[in-house]
Amino acid sequence: MIGIIAEFDPFHRGHEYLIQQARQRYPGQTVAVAMSGHYTQRGGPAAVEPHARAEMALRCGADLVLELPLPYAISSAERFGWGGVAVLAAAGVDTLCFGSECGDSQRLEQAAVCLERDDFREKLQEFLAKGVSFASARQSAVTALCGEEVGGVLATPNDLLGVSYLAAICQQNTGMQVCAIPRVGPAHNAAVTEGGFSSASHLRRLLKEGRGKEALALMPPPASAVLERELEQGNAPAELSHCERAVLYCLRRMTEADFLALPDCSEGLEHRLSRAAQQANSLEGFYTLAKSRRYAHSRIRRLTLWAWLGLTQADYPQTLPYLRVLGMNAAGQQVLHDIRKTCPVPILTKPAAARKLPEEAKRLFLLETRGADLWRLCLPTLEHAEAGQEWKTGVVRV
């Protein structure tokens, strides 16, 4: 079975291309996706709710969509990759396919191996001591040990995620094979269209600006039909800016100890966050005041989201607690039937079944539902913002 780790926020032609390429290289294989839920790694709400995004994926070639648990979905590349690999491994995936700027699995593996070396940790500390960001120090350390070609893969977002996937596969000893598929279209975050392809960030930008028709025209027709429905019903796009005052209130009432309890908050960052919270009169202002040469904008955004959601470092599950199914077709349903006896964790197809989970697993599901309730406050209007809808939403079947 082929596995893909994704956000699909929203699903675009590059995602469709990735699935098509995976199917061409591994004919006859089922495609399972580990997908972020209501929030994404960039540190904000997904523009479209997860069941709708799962439907987009299913209508464009995927067979089974599983939820990437919230703490992993809104974390650094390393933890994002760890969670995605854990979900796919539990589902029985033996080959992971992902988009890559370099398209060279061997080079990515060299970088992943380097990150586990003792001399890498020494080099990393050398560069961190110069006051640069963790990402910059990491790339410089790998470059110093393995050369520019290997170190360079840490400078591009999809390659960086690929390295994280390879590291997680090694750490979890899954035996999963990988296939790096060369990425097509414009670069990540590019505000242009290239060869009919657009980045997800460009589509989100169009949605935010009220240019929904332009965004729909740049998506695969089956996916655009789902998004058009969500837009018409007022279920998209979600933006954290719609909750700006509430988020600023949350930040202002936090102490330095509260900030320190957030993941990846160390080395005095809690002091910057606390000062910024008292001075900022907007979210962008908070990000600007808190970030520095050492603390990247993306890191600050994720910490802000963790604070808004009321999560701390302690909310990371020690192990994957369950598999939650967001959507499936007939082939995906057959996969679930086949793995139920061998899957190492419970498989959730009905929200009500979460009440019977072990305590740690139940706690995670409750965090997911709370996050979903807050996500609805990020919608353009509060018409569909009532809480508790996660308990009523079943598996999407296509």
Residue pairs with C-beta under 8 A, 6 or more apart in sequence:
1 29
1 30
1 31
1 32
1 91
1 92
1 93
1 94
1 95
1 335
2 22
2 23
2 26
2 29
2 30
2 31
2 32
2 93
2 95
2 96
2 97
3 31
3 32
3 33
3 34
3 88
3 91
3 93
3 95
3 96
3 97
3 176
4 18
4 19
4 22
4 31
4 32
4 33
4 34
4 62
4 96
4 97
4 98
5 33
5 34
5 35
5 68
5 80
5 81
5 84
5 85
5 87
5 88
5 96
5 98
5 161
5 165
6 15
6 33
6 34
6 35
6 36
6 57
7 35
7 36
7 40
7 41
7 46
7 73
7 200
8 15
8 33
8 35
8 53
8 56
8 57
8 200
9 36
9 40
9 46
9 47
9 48
9 53
9 200
9 204
10 47
10 48
10 53
10 56
10 200
10 203
10 204
10 215
10 219
10 223
10 227
11 53
11 56
11 57
11 60
11 219
11 220
11 223
12 197
12 198
12 199
12 200
12 203
12 218
12 219
12 220
12 223
13 185
13 196
13 197
13 198
13 218
13 219
13 220
14 99
14 183
14 184
14 185
14 197
14 198
14 199
15 57
15 60
16 60
16 61
16 220
16 223
17 184
17 185
17 197
18 97
18 98
18 99
18 181
19 31
19 57
19 60
19 61
19 62
20 61
21 97
21 181
22 29
22 31
22 97
22 179
22 181
23 29
23 31
23 61
25 97
25 179
25 181
26 95
26 97
26 179
29 95
30 63
30 64
30 331
30 332
30 334
30 335
31 61
31 62
31 63
31 64
32 62
32 63
32 64
32 65
32 66
32 88
32 91
32 93
32 332
32 335
33 54
33 57
33 62
33 64
33 65
33 66
34 66
34 67
34 68
34 83
34 84
34 87
34 88
35 50
35 53
35 54
35 57
35 65
35 66
35 67
35 68
35 326
36 46
36 50
36 67
36 68
36 73
36 74
37 46
37 50
37 67
37 68
37 69
37 70
37 73
37 326
37 368
37 371
37 372
38 45
38 46
38 49
38 50
38 70
38 368
38 371
38 372
38 375
39 45
39 46
39 70
39 73
39 74
39 305
39 309
39 371
39 375
40 46
40 73
40 74
41 73
41 74
41 75
41 77
41 80
41 302
42 298
42 301
43 74
43 298
43 300
43 301
43 302
43 303
43 304
43 305
44 239
44 240
44 301
44 305
45 238
45 239
45 240
45 375
45 378
46 53
46 238
46 375
47 203
47 204
47 207
47 236
47 237
47 238
47 239
48 56
48 227
48 230
48 235
48 236
48 237
48 238
49 230
49 235
49 236
49 238
49 372
49 375
50 67
50 326
51 326
51 327
51 393
51 396
52 226
52 227
52 229
52 230
52 235
52 236
54 65
54 326
54 327
54 396
55 226
55 327
55 396
55 398
56 222
56 223
56 226
56 227
57 65
57 223
57 327
58 65
58 327
58 328
58 329
58 332
58 396
58 398
59 222
59 223
59 225
59 226
59 398
60 220
60 222
60 223
62 332
63 328
63 329
63 331
63 332
63 335
64 91
64 325
64 327
64 328
64 329
64 331
64 332
64 335
64 336
65 325
65 326
65 327
65 328
65 332
65 396
66 87
66 88
66 91
66 323
66 324
66 325
66 326
67 87
67 324
67 325
67 326
67 368
68 80
68 83
68 84
68 87
69 83
69 87
69 317
69 320
69 321
69 324
69 364
69 368
70 309
70 311
70 364
70 367
70 368
70 371
71 79
71 83
71 263
71 311
71 315
71 316
71 317
71 364
71 367
72 79
72 80
72 82
72 83
72 84
72 86
72 316
73 80
73 83
74 302
74 305
74 306
74 309
75 83
75 263
75 264
75 302
76 264
76 299
76 302
77 160
77 161
77 163
77 164
78 164
78 167
78 168
79 263
79 316
80 161
80 164
81 161
81 164
81 165
81 167
81 168
82 164
82 168
82 171
82 172
83 320
84 165
84 168
85 96
85 165
85 168
85 169
85 172
85 174
85 176
86 168
86 172
86 319
86 320
87 320
87 323
88 96
88 176
89 172
89 174
89 176
90 320
90 323
90 343
90 344
90 345
91 323
91 335
91 339
91 343
92 335
92 338
92 339
92 342
92 343
93 176
94 175
94 176
94 177
95 176
95 177
95 178
95 179
96 165
96 169
96 176
96 177
96 178
96 179
97 178
97 179
97 181
98 158
98 161
98 162
98 165
98 178
98 179
98 180
98 181
99 158
99 180
99 181
99 182
99 183
100 108
100 158
100 159
100 162
100 180
100 181
100 182
100 183
101 153
101 156
101 157
101 158
101 159
101 182
101 183
102 108
102 152
102 153
102 156
102 159
102 180
102 182
103 180
103 181
103 182
103 183
104 153
104 180
105 162
105 178
105 179
105 180
107 149
107 150
107 153
108 153
108 159
108 162
108 163
108 166
108 178
108 180
109 166
109 178
110 146
110 150
111 142
111 146
111 150
111 151
111 153
111 154
111 163
111 166
112 163
112 164
112 166
112 167
112 170
113 170
114 120
114 142
114 145
114 146
114 150
115 138
115 142
115 163
115 167
116 167
116 170
117 145
119 145
120 141
120 142
120 145
123 140
123 141
123 144
123 145
124 137
124 138
124 141
126 141
127 136
127 137
127 138
127 140
127 141
128 134
128 137
130 137
131 293
131 294
132 140
132 293
132 294
133 293
133 294
133 295
133 296
134 294
134 296
134 299
135 154
135 296
138 154
139 151
139 152
139 154
139 155
140 151
142 150
142 151
142 154
143 150
143 151
143 152
144 151
153 159
153 160
153 162
153 163
154 160
154 163
156 188
157 188
158 183
158 188
162 178
162 180
165 178
166 178
169 175
169 176
169 178
184 195
184 197
185 194
185 195
185 196
185 197
185 198
185 199
186 192
186 193
186 194
186 197
186 198
186 199
186 202
187 199
188 199
188 201
189 199
189 201
190 199
190 201
190 202
191 201
191 202
191 205
192 198
192 202
193 202
193 218
196 218
198 218
202 218
203 215
203 218
203 219
204 237
206 212
206 214
206 215
206 218
207 215
207 231
207 236
207 237
208 237
208 239
212 227
212 228
212 231
215 227
216 224
216 227
216 228
217 224
219 227
227 236
230 236
231 237
233 384
234 379
234 380
234 381
234 383
234 384
235 379
235 384
236 379
237 380
238 375
238 376
238 378
238 379
239 378
239 380
240 247
240 283
240 305
240 308
240 378
241 283
242 377
242 378
242 379
242 380
243 308
243 374
243 377
243 378
244 282
244 283
246 308
246 377
247 283
247 304
247 307
247 308
248 277
248 280
248 281
248 282
248 283
248 286
250 307
250 308
251 273
251 276
251 277
251 280
251 286
251 304
251 307
252 277
252 278
254 273
254 274
254 277
254 307
255 274
256 270
256 271
256 273
256 274
257 270
258 307
259 265
259 269
259 270
259 273
259 274
259 303
259 307
260 266
260 270
261 312
261 313
261 314
262 303
262 306
262 307
262 311
262 312
262 313
263 303
263 306
263 312
263 313
263 316
264 299
264 302
264 303
265 273
265 303
267 294
269 290
269 295
269 303
272 289
272 290
272 292
272 295
273 290
273 300
273 303
275 289
276 286
276 289
276 290
277 286
279 285
279 289
280 286
280 289
283 304
286 300
286 304
287 297
287 300
287 301
287 304
290 300
291 297
291 299
291 300
306 312
308 374
309 367
309 370
309 371
309 374
310 370
311 367
315 364
315 367
317 360
317 361
317 364
318 360
320 345
321 345
321 346
321 357
321 358
321 360
321 361
321 364
322 345
322 346
322 347
322 348
322 354
322 357
322 361
322 364
322 365
323 343
323 345
323 346
323 347
323 348
324 348
324 365
324 368
325 336
325 347
325 348
325 349
325 395
326 395
326 396
327 395
327 396
327 397
327 398
328 335
328 336
328 395
328 396
328 397
328 398
329 397
329 398
333 397
336 347
336 349
339 347
340 347
345 361
346 353
346 357
346 361
348 354
348 357
348 365
349 394
349 395
350 394
350 395
351 365
351 390
351 391
351 392
351 393
351 394
352 391
354 361
354 362
354 365
354 366
355 362
357 365
368 390
369 388
369 390
369 391
372 389
372 390
373 387
373 388
373 389
373 390
376 384
376 385
376 386
376 387
376 389
377 385
379 385
